[in-house]
Amino acid sequence: MKMELAEIAKALGTACEGDDQTVITSVGFDSRKMTDGGLFVPLTGERDGHDFIQSAINNGAKATLWQTGHPGKPEGIAVLEVADPLTAMQTLAHYYLRKVNPTVVGITGSNGKTTTKDMVAAVLAKRFNVYKTQANFNNEIGVPMTILEMKPSTEIIVLEMGMDRPGQLHHLSELTHPDVAVITMIGEAHIEFFGTRDKIADAKMEITDFLREDGEFIYNGDEPLLAQRAKKLDQAKSTFGFNKSDSVYAVSFRSYKHHATFKVNDSDQQFSIPMIGKHNISNAMAAISVGRHFGESDEEIATSLANFTPTANRMEWEKGDVGEDIMSDVYNSNPTAVRAVLTSFGQIEVPEDGRRIAVLGDMLELGDKSSELHAGLKDALDPFVINEVYLYGDEMKNLYEALKSVYKPEHLHYYDIDHKDHMVDDLKNDIRPDDIVVLKGSHGMHLEEVVDRLR
């Protein structure tokens, strides 16, 4: 972005104390990452961002939003007083979005939204100037930040939208007014806060609350909870999935070690993605649907999907220090995602002397149902398919107890939260060159540290 403070102040309905001709070229809330020409937004969380104003100035901030009445208002830097800095940042993002006026694609879902966002952005970049959510900046802070980071030349902005409570997606939908809204699936993510999948579906549908009248809702047609709710919408709708009732459905698909291939019902085009698993084919069909919405040919879409780059730690293949292949999928975890990864992993061929080894960490934010949902993964693990199982975390003890009747003791390993190093040592002593290893767990379990030590 590039905007004078006078324009920013007007957009926020406030005055600028200082030189209102100062040109702002970036907006940030981390004082350590401010750059020359930046507008500092002091957010209040565990720490009060106002306390870091000097650090922001030292790193190049030329102006700051400042909560009205907050002590310590700085001198020597332009100040825009606002009732709440976060709300003001969202208001500025809404203003800038309308000013640049790109087409907005909003993507949410219990699983797959980051991968789908990456796929959609790659597909649309074939013809358009596209900006997308970086990493998973997908909440009430990340979405406005993404908007404010886009260049004025942006034609389409692809926004990942997450939620962990009712009303959050309603707010993000109101902020962005999507032209296209996508829901990848409904799972158990954040069930701690919602209690039922019905309530999760209600919250996910909020992304359509401000869907433009001439917009399109693209959703997983294999999910009855979404199909029921979609009937209430007047906008255009299309579905993707694996049933013949879907607008786009896979008619043949195959997963290899590093990629998957498939065709869809209404095309002779062969598609390939650099990821494995039926769930990622579903994400790709969502991207195909979005690409077609914008007039992309299947040939163009196929080329883009074959070459897109996934966000880090999502089914990435690494090489271990004894030559084993390691699949790292350690960014987040919930029962639906674990089952999908284990199914895909179990279909990968291994050499005659090789084994499939699964390392599973706790799935967080499952609330009162956590013990039951962890133990319920028992039916996703077969000793003839997944030969060795390493379980890490206090909640994974529930799965460990459930698997005692399925796995022999020498092939089932459990470690509590304080014994990660012990688990790594045992893994390093156990793994052989022809083995393949998958690691899956919630980000808070930090299994990326295990991956680093195995590499």
C-alpha positions in Angstrom: 0.0 0.0 0.0 1.0 3.6 -0.4 -1.2 6.2 1.3 -0.8 9.6 2.9 -1.7 10.0 6.5 -4.3 12.6 5.6 -6.2 9.9 3.6 -5.7 7.3 6.4 -7.0 9.7 9.0 -10.1 10.5 6.9 -10.8 6.8 6.4 -10.7 6.3 10.1 -12.7 9.4 11.0 -9.9 10.9 13.1 -7.2 13.6 13.0 -3.5 13.3 12.4 -1.2 14.8 15.0 1.9 15.4 12.9 2.7 15.7 9.2 -0.4 14.4 7.5 1.5 14.4 4.1 3.7 11.6 5.4 3.4 8.6 3.0 2.8 5.3 4.7 4.0 2.2 2.7 3.3 -0.6 5.2 1.2 -1.4 8.3 2.4 -3.7 11.1 1.7 -4.7 14.7 5.1 -6.3 15.5 7.5 -3.5 16.5 10.5 -5.7 15.6 9.3 -6.1 12.0 8.5 -2.5 11.2 10.1 -1.0 8.1 10.8 2.6 7.0 7.5 4.3 6.2 5.4 2.0 8.4 2.2 2.6 10.4 2.5 0.8 13.8 -0.7 -0.7 15.2 -0.3 -1.4 19.0 -2.5 -4.4 19.7 -3.3 -5.5 23.2 -3.0 -9.2 24.0 -0.7 -10.9 26.6 1.4 -7.7 26.2 0.3 -4.2 25.4 1.6 -3.1 22.0 1.7 0.5 23.2 4.6 -0.4 25.4 6.7 -1.1 22.3 6.3 2.2 20.4 10.0 3.1 20.8 11.0 -0.2 19.2 8.6 0.5 16.4 10.1 4.0 15.9 13.7 2.6 16.0 12.7 0.2 13.2 11.3 2.8 10.9 7.7 3.5 11.9 6.6 7.0 10.8 3.2 7.0 12.4 1.1 5.0 14.9 -2.5 4.4 15.8 -3.0 5.2 19.5 -5.8 4.3 21.8 -7.6 7.4 23.0 -6.6 8.1 26.6 -3.8 5.6 26.7 -0.8 7.1 28.6 2.6 7.6 27.1 1.5 9.0 23.7 4.8 9.4 21.8 6.4 12.6 20.5 8.4 12.9 17.3 6.1 10.6 15.3 2.7 11.2 13.7 -0.2 9.9 15.9 -3.7 9.0 14.9 -5.9 8.6 18.0 -8.6 5.9 17.7 -11.0 4.2 20.1 -9.5 0.7 19.4 -6.4 0.1 17.2 -7.5 -3.3 16.0 -10.9 -2.1 14.9 -9.2 0.9 13.2 -6.9 -1.5 11.4 -9.9 -3.5 10.2 -11.6 -0.3 9.1 -8.5 0.8 7.2 -8.3 -2.6 5.5 -11.9 -2.4 4.4 -11.3 1.1 3.0 -8.1 -0.1 1.1 -9.9 -3.1 -0.2 -12.6 -1.0 -1.7 -10.0 1.4 -3.1 -8.0 -1.3 -4.9 -11.2 -3.1 -5.6 -9.9 -6.6 -6.4 -12.2 -9.6 -6.8 -12.3 -11.4 -3.4 -12.1 -15.2 -3.0 -12.7 -16.3 0.6 -11.8 -19.8 1.7 -12.6 -21.6 5.0 -13.0 -25.1 6.2 -12.1 -27.4 9.1 -9.2 -28.9 7.1 -7.6 -28.0 3.8 -8.1 -24.3 3.7 -4.4 -23.4 3.5 -3.6 -25.9 0.9 -6.8 -24.9 -1.1 -5.8 -21.2 -0.8 -2.3 -22.1 -2.2 -3.9 -24.1 -5.1 -6.5 -21.4 -5.9 -3.9 -18.7 -5.9 -1.6 -20.7 -8.2 -4.5 -21.4 -10.6 -5.6 -17.8 -10.8 -2.1 -16.4 -11.2 -2.0 -17.9 -14.7 -4.2 -15.0 -15.9 -4.5 -12.5 -13.1 -2.4 -10.5 -10.7 -3.0 -12.4 -7.5 -2.2 -11.8 -3.8 -2.9 -14.4 -1.2 -2.8 -14.9 2.5 0.7 -15.6 3.7 1.3 -18.6 5.9 -2.0 -18.9 7.8 -2.7 -15.2 8.6 -6.4 -16.0 8.7 -8.1 -14.4 11.7 -9.4 -10.9 12.6 -5.8 -9.7 12.7 -4.4 -11.7 9.8 -7.1 -11.0 7.2 -6.9 -7.2 7.4 -3.1 -7.4 7.5 -3.2 -9.5 4.3 -5.4 -6.9 2.6 -3.1 -4.0 3.6 -0.1 -5.9 2.2 -1.5 -6.3 -1.3 -0.2 -4.1 -4.1 -2.5 -1.6 -5.8 -2.2 -3.6 -9.0 -3.9 -6.7 -7.4 -6.8 -8.1 -9.4 -7.8 -11.0 -7.2 -7.1 -11.4 -3.5 -7.3 -15.0 -2.1 -8.1 -14.9 1.6 -7.9 -17.8 3.9 -10.4 -17.3 6.7 -10.2 -19.2 10.0 -12.5 -19.3 13.0 -12.6 -20.6 16.5 -15.9 -19.1 17.7 -19.3 -18.1 16.4 -19.5 -14.7 14.7 -15.9 -14.6 13.6 -16.5 -15.5 10.0 -19.5 -13.3 9.9 -17.2 -10.4 10.8 -14.6 -11.4 8.2 -17.3 -11.8 5.6 -18.6 -8.3 6.4 -15.0 -6.9 6.2 -14.3 -8.5 2.7 -17.7 -9.0 0.9 -16.4 -12.1 -1.0 -17.2 -12.6 -4.7 -16.5 -16.3 -4.3 -16.8 -18.2 -1.0 -15.3 -21.7 -0.6 -15.8 -24.2 2.2 -13.5 -27.2 2.0 -15.1 -29.4 4.6 -16.6 -29.7 8.0 -14.6 -31.7 10.6 -14.0 -31.7 14.3 -11.5 -28.8 14.4 -12.4 -26.5 17.4 -15.2 -28.8 18.5 -14.1 -27.8 22.1 -15.7 -24.5 21.5 -18.8 -25.6 19.5 -19.8 -28.9 20.9 -21.3 -30.4 17.7 -20.5 -30.5 14.0 -23.9 -28.9 13.3 -22.7 -25.8 15.1 -19.4 -25.9 13.3 -21.3 -26.0 10.0 -23.4 -23.0 11.1 -20.2 -21.0 12.0 -18.5 -22.0 8.7 -21.5 -20.8 6.7 -21.0 -17.3 8.1 -18.5 -16.8 5.3 -21.5 -16.5 3.0 -23.3 -13.8 5.1 -21.9 -11.0 2.9 -21.3 -13.0 -0.3 -22.1 -10.7 -3.2 -25.5 -11.2 -4.9 -23.7 -12.1 -8.1 -21.2 -14.2 -6.3 -20.8 -18.0 -6.2 -20.7 -20.4 -3.2 -18.4 -23.4 -3.9 -18.5 -26.1 -1.3 -17.9 -29.8 -0.5 -21.0 -31.4 -1.8 -20.3 -34.7 0.0 -21.0 -33.0 3.4 -24.8 -33.1 4.1 -24.5 -30.4 6.7 -23.3 -27.9 4.0 -25.8 -29.1 1.4 -28.7 -28.5 3.8 -27.6 -25.0 4.6 -26.6 -24.0 1.0 -30.3 -24.4 0.0 -31.0 -21.1 1.8 -28.7 -19.1 -0.5 -29.9 -17.3 -3.6 -26.4 -17.0 -5.1 -25.0 -19.4 -7.7 -23.7 -22.6 -6.1 -21.5 -25.4 -7.3 -20.1 -28.5 -5.5 -17.0 -30.7 -5.6 -16.3 -34.1 -4.1 -16.5 -37.8 -4.9 -20.2 -38.3 -5.5 -21.9 -38.2 -8.9 -24.3 -35.6 -7.5 -21.4 -33.1 -7.3 -20.8 -30.5 -10.0 -17.2 -31.6 -10.2 -16.3 -35.1 -9.0 -13.3 -37.3 -9.3 -13.8 -40.3 -11.6 -10.3 -41.8 -11.2 -7.5 -41.0 -8.8 -4.3 -42.5 -7.7 -1.8 -41.6 -5.0 1.9 -42.1 -5.5 4.8 -41.3 -3.1 5.2 -37.6 -3.9 2.1 -36.8 -6.0 -1.4 -37.8 -6.9 -3.3 -37.9 -10.2 -6.9 -37.7 -11.0 -9.6 -36.9 -13.6 -13.0 -35.3 -13.2 -16.4 -36.2 -14.5 -16.7 -33.6 -17.3 -13.2 -33.4 -18.7 -10.5 -35.6 -20.4 -7.8 -33.5 -18.8 -5.4 -35.4 -16.5 -4.6 -33.5 -13.3 -1.6 -34.0 -11.0 -0.8 -32.4 -7.7 2.6 -32.5 -5.8 0.8 -33.9 -2.7 -0.8 -37.2 -1.9 -4.1 -38.3 -0.6 -7.8 -38.2 -1.4 -8.3 -35.1 0.8 -5.8 -33.1 -1.3 -7.6 -34.2 -4.5 -10.7 -32.8 -2.9 -8.9 -29.5 -2.3 -7.7 -29.5 -5.9 -11.3 -30.0 -7.2 -12.2 -26.9 -5.2 -9.4 -25.0 -7.0 -10.6 -26.4 -10.3 -14.1 -25.0 -9.5 -12.7 -21.6 -8.7 -10.5 -21.5 -11.8 -13.5 -22.4 -14.0 -15.5 -19.6 -12.3 -12.9 -17.1 -13.6 -12.7 -18.6 -17.1 -9.6 -20.7 -16.8 -9.3 -23.7 -19.1 -8.8 -27.2 -17.6 -5.4 -27.3 -19.4 -4.3 -24.0 -17.7 -5.6 -25.2 -14.3 -3.8 -28.6 -14.7 -0.5 -26.8 -15.4 -0.9 -24.6 -12.4 -1.8 -27.4 -10.0 1.1 -29.5 -11.1 3.5 -26.8 -10.2 2.0 -25.1 -7.1 4.1 -24.8 -3.9 2.3 -25.8 -0.7 2.7 -23.9 2.5 5.5 -25.3 4.8 4.9 -28.4 7.0 1.9 -29.7 5.1 2.7 -33.1 3.8 6.3 -32.2 3.0 8.8 -34.9 2.2 12.1 -34.8 4.0 15.1 -37.1 3.9 16.2 -38.7 7.2 19.8 -39.0 8.4 19.9 -42.8 7.7 18.1 -42.4 4.3 14.5 -42.9 5.3 11.8 -40.8 3.8 9.9 -38.6 6.2 6.5 -37.0 5.6 6.1 -33.9 7.8 2.5 -32.8 8.3 2.9 -31.1 11.7 1.1 -27.8 11.3 -2.2 -28.8 12.8 -4.2 -31.8 13.6 -7.7 -33.1 14.3 -9.4 -36.5 13.9 -10.5 -36.0 10.3 -7.0 -34.8 9.2 -5.2 -37.6 11.0 -7.4 -40.2 9.3 -6.9 -38.7 5.9 -3.1 -38.6 6.3 -2.9 -42.2 7.7 -5.0 -43.5 4.8 -2.8 -41.7 2.3 0.4 -42.8 4.0 -0.8 -46.4 4.2 -1.2 -46.5 0.4 2.4 -45.6 -0.3 4.5 -48.6 -1.4 7.6 -49.4 0.7 10.6 -51.6 -0.2 10.5 -55.2 0.9 12.5 -54.5 4.0 10.9 -51.2 4.7 8.2 -50.3 7.3 5.6 -47.6 7.7 6.1 -45.7 10.9 3.6 -43.3 12.3 4.5 -40.6 14.9 1.3 -39.0 16.3 1.1 -36.1 18.7 -1.8 -34.8 20.6 -4.7 -33.2 18.8 -5.5 -30.0 20.7 -8.8 -28.1 21.2 -11.0 -31.1 21.3 -12.6 -30.2 24.7 -14.6 -32.8 26.7 -14.6 -35.2 23.8 -10.8 -35.3 23.5 -10.2 -38.6 25.2 -12.9 -40.3 23.1 -11.7 -38.7 19.8 -8.1 -39.7 20.5 -9.1 -43.3 21.3 -11.4 -43.3 18.3 -8.4 -43.2 16.0 -7.9 -46.9 16.8 -9.7 -48.0 13.6 -7.4 -45.9 11.4 -4.3 -47.9 12.5 -3.7 -51.4 11.2 -0.4 -53.2 12.2 -0.2 -54.8 8.7 -0.3 -51.3 7.1 1.2 -49.0 9.7 3.9 -51.2 11.2 5.2 -49.1 14.1 3.3 -46.5 16.1 4.9 -43.8 18.2 2.5 -41.7 20.3 3.4 -38.5 22.0 1.5 -36.3 24.5 -0.9 -36.7 27.4 -4.0 -37.1 25.3 -2.4 -39.8 23.1 -2.3 -42.1 26.1 -6.0 -42.7 25.3 -5.1 -44.1 21.8 -2.2 -46.0 23.3 -4.6 -47.8 25.7 -7.0 -48.5 22.8 -4.2 -49.9 20.6 -2.8 -52.4 23.1 -5.3 -54.9 21.9 -4.2 -54.3 18.3 -0.4 -54.0 18.3 2.2 -56.1 19.9 4.0 -54.2 22.7 7.3 -54.0 20.7 5.6 -52.1 17.9 3.6 -49.7 20.0 5.4 -46.9 21.8 4.1 -44.1 24.1 5.8 -41.0 25.5 4.3 -38.4 27.8 4.7 -34.6 27.2 8.0 -34.6 29.2 9.8 -37.3 27.2 10.1 -35.9 23.6 13.9 -36.4 23.7 13.5 -40.0 24.7 11.1 -40.6 21.8 13.5 -39.0 19.3 16.3 -41.2 20.6 14.2 -44.3 20.3 13.1 -43.4 16.8 16.7 -42.8 15.7 17.7 -46.2 17.0 14.7 -47.9 15.4 14.5 -46.3 11.9 16.1 -48.1 9.0 17.0 -46.7 5.5 14.1 -48.3 3.7 11.5 -47.1 6.2 9.0 -44.3 5.6 7.9 -42.1 8.5 4.9 -39.8 8.9 4.6 -37.2 11.7 1.3 -35.6 12.5 0.2 -33.5 15.4 -1.1 -30.1 16.5 1.3 -27.2 16.1 1.4 -26.8 19.9 3.1 -30.2 20.2 6.1 -29.0 18.1 6.7 -32.2 16.2 8.7 -30.0 13.8 11.5 -30.4 16.4 11.4 -34.1 15.9 11.5 -33.7 12.2 14.6 -31.5 12.5 16.4 -34.1 14.6 15.6 -36.9 12.2 16.7 -35.0 9.1 
